[in-house]
Amino acid sequence: MNNDRSAAPQVIAEELVKRFGSFVAVDHVSFRIARGEVVGFLGPNGAGKSTIIRILCGLLRPSGGRAFVAGIDVARDPERVRERIGYMSQKFSLYRDLSVEENLRFFGGIYRVPHGELAERMRFAIDMAGLAGREKALVATLAGGWQQRLALGCAVLHRPPILFLDEPTSGVEPTSRRRFWDLIHTLAADGVSVLVSTHYMDEAEYCHRAALINQGRLIALGSPEELKRTALGGELLLLECESLGPALAALQNAPGVIDCSVFSNALHVLVQNGEQSLVELPKYLQDKNLRPSSLERIHPSLEDVFVQLIAADTDKRRQAA
């Protein structure tokens, strides 16, 4: 099966709103996901990522706007939506006191997999999870990465065209996370549309597009390269200095500096003109008895984009309040 992102979108959100009393958890969010596309949701805890996913799964009714999954209005027919999707929640969803095989058989029944196809589907899930030879093992005895791959296998037993994954690799060690993402891209190559929320910046690099969510609003959406190229509104410099704290404070008001933040044992400095700042900032810091050991241009990471956009959006809201 070949994916075709020019075809009709598999997921459509139009001005989606969700209120809990006076609290607005999702604030007029709109986006589309094509067939075979992997879209990552990034944002702080409580930003609204999980709420959006639950609306799209038909688990929560939107307070406003519309959402369509596989062409079905999620508010009008959530049961039909759930027949056409796979879903992994933040919390581990398998039964730990059942075996690998027993979990698969149980979820096959929930998803109404035809009896004549169940054995083949279970074998696919076991092979995908790398659990061949461990069919009788209790899930509780498996390492976290294996558990998550098995949970993904259970979620796709009925071959859904759309997959929603809510922080599926939280707490999983890096090597297992990478293998999990290999499985996601294998499914996407077969035409499955995937929406995945994550707080790992490196995982966002694996997505075709990344959506940044802050306080219920969608503040940026694009490919990782597009976001890094256009979202910052300036050039990024790496500054190394023994006195990071005083240097950070001094640079907040430096000419040509848009923003400055600590990254590991250095500073990332967003400036209006990189060439000019490479000349002027060392002199500016030396006048304040601060001596940078190095200053150079760098390519921004998604973490740089995330930090800058969240800070800008938060400041904008504060000024409007």
JOWO-V828254 format. One record per backbone hydrogen bond with DSSP energy under -1.0 kcal/mol. NH is the residue of the N-H (numbers start at 0). CO is the residue of the C=O. If there is no record, write none. Layout:
# JOWO-V828254
NH/CO + NH/CO
This chain:
# JOWO-V828254
6/3 + 9/32 + 10/32 + 11/67 + 12/30 + 13/65 + 15/28 + 16/63 + 17/25 + 19/22 + 22/19 + 24/17 + 25/17 + 26/215 + 28/15 + 30/12 + 32/10 + 36/33 + 38/193 + 39/208 + 40/195 + 41/210 + 46/43 + 51/47 + 52/48 + 53/49 + 54/50 + 55/51 + 56/52 + 57/54 + 58/53 + 59/53 + 62/16 + 63/16 + 65/13 + 67/11 + 68/71 + 69/9 + 71/68 + 73/66 + 76/72 + 80/76 + 81/77 + 82/78 + 83/80 + 85/161 + 87/163 + 97/94 + 99/136 + 100/134 + 102/98 + 103/99 + 104/100 + 105/101 + 106/102 + 107/103 + 108/104 + 109/105 + 110/106 + 111/108 + 112/107 + 116/113 + 117/113 + 120/116 + 121/117 + 122/118 + 123/119 + 124/120 + 125/121 + 126/122 + 127/123 + 128/124 + 130/125 + 133/130 + 136/133 + 138/97 + 139/95 + 140/137 + 141/138 + 146/142 + 147/143 + 148/144 + 149/145 + 150/146 + 151/147 + 152/148 + 153/149 + 154/150 + 155/151 + 158/155 + 162/192 + 163/85 + 164/194 + 165/87 + 166/196 + 169/166 + 171/168 + 176/172 + 177/173 + 178/174 + 179/175 + 180/176 + 181/177 + 182/178 + 183/179 + 184/180 + 185/181 + 186/182 + 187/183 + 188/184 + 190/187 + 191/186 + 192/160 + 193/36 + 194/162 + 195/38 + 196/164 + 197/40 + 203/199 + 205/202 + 206/203 + 207/37 + 208/37 + 209/221 + 210/39 + 211/219 + 212/41 + 213/216 + 215/46 + 216/213 + 218/211 + 221/209 + 226/222 + 227/223 + 228/224 + 229/225 + 230/226 + 234/270 + 236/268 + 237/295 + 238/266 + 239/293 + 243/241 + 246/242 + 247/243 + 248/244 + 249/245 + 250/246 + 253/250 + 256/253 + 257/269 + 258/269 + 260/267 + 262/265 + 265/262 + 266/238 + 267/260 + 268/236 + 269/258 + 270/234 + 271/255 + 276/272 + 277/273 + 279/275 + 280/276 + 283/279 + 284/280 + 285/281 + 286/282 + 287/284 + 288/285 + 289/284 + 292/239 + 293/239 + 295/237 + 297/235 + 304/300 + 305/301 + 306/302 + 307/303 + 308/304 + 309/305 + 310/306 + 311/307 + 312/308 + 313/309 + 314/310 + 315/311 + 316/312 + 317/313 + 318/314 + 319/315 + 320/316
